[in-house]
Amino acid sequence: MNLTDALVLAVVAALLALAVRSILRSRRAGACSGCGSASTCSAHATGSPCPAAADMLDRVEKNLGK
């Protein structure tokens, strides 16, 4: 294995570690981990369904003809 192979392997390992870290952090934060409005959202505070996600799914289903 030469230097280039070692560098590529190190980059891939670092990206894998970052991906696993992101998955673990999002699981700890709950369903609203990627939402920018989670701190002020009433659905997040009460555990009720997210209106933004419901709206998004309704629009997708409408566009797909369901």
C-alpha positions as CSV (number, residue, x, y, z in Angstrom):
1,M,0.0,0.0,0.0
2,N,1.5,3.3,-1.0
3,L,0.8,6.8,0.4
4,T,-2.1,7.5,-2.0
5,D,-3.9,4.4,-0.9
6,A,-3.4,5.3,2.8
7,L,-4.7,8.8,2.2
8,V,-7.8,7.6,0.4
9,L,-8.4,5.0,3.2
10,A,-8.0,7.7,5.9
11,V,-10.5,10.0,4.1
12,V,-13.1,7.2,3.7
13,A,-12.7,6.2,7.3
14,A,-13.1,9.8,8.5
15,L,-16.3,10.2,6.3
16,L,-17.7,6.9,7.7
17,A,-17.0,8.1,11.3
18,L,-18.8,11.4,10.6
19,A,-21.8,9.6,9.1
20,V,-22.1,7.3,12.1
21,R,-21.7,10.3,14.4
22,S,-24.5,12.2,12.6
23,I,-26.8,9.2,12.8
24,L,-26.2,8.7,16.5
25,R,-26.7,12.4,17.2
26,S,-30.0,12.5,15.3
27,R,-31.3,9.4,17.2
28,R,-30.6,11.1,20.5
29,A,-32.3,14.4,19.4
30,G,-35.5,12.6,18.2
31,A,-37.6,13.1,15.2
32,C,-37.1,16.9,15.0
33,S,-33.3,16.8,14.9
34,G,-33.1,18.2,11.4
35,C,-35.8,20.8,11.8
36,G,-34.8,24.4,12.3
37,S,-38.1,25.2,14.1
38,A,-37.9,22.4,16.6
39,S,-37.2,24.7,19.5
40,T,-40.3,26.8,18.9
41,C,-42.6,24.1,17.5
42,S,-45.7,23.1,19.4
43,A,-45.8,19.7,17.8
44,H,-42.3,19.1,19.1
45,A,-43.2,20.2,22.6
46,T,-46.4,18.1,22.8
47,G,-45.3,15.1,20.8
48,S,-48.1,15.6,18.3
49,P,-47.7,15.0,14.5
50,C,-45.6,17.6,12.7
51,P,-47.8,19.9,10.5
52,A,-44.9,20.7,8.2
53,A,-44.1,17.1,7.5
54,A,-47.8,16.3,7.0
55,D,-48.1,19.1,4.5
56,M,-45.0,18.0,2.7
57,L,-46.3,14.4,2.4
58,D,-49.7,15.6,1.2
59,R,-48.0,17.6,-1.6
60,V,-45.8,14.7,-2.6
61,E,-48.8,12.3,-2.7
62,K,-50.8,14.9,-4.7
63,N,-47.9,15.2,-7.2
64,L,-47.5,11.5,-7.6
65,G,-51.2,11.1,-8.3
66,K,-52.2,9.2,-5.2
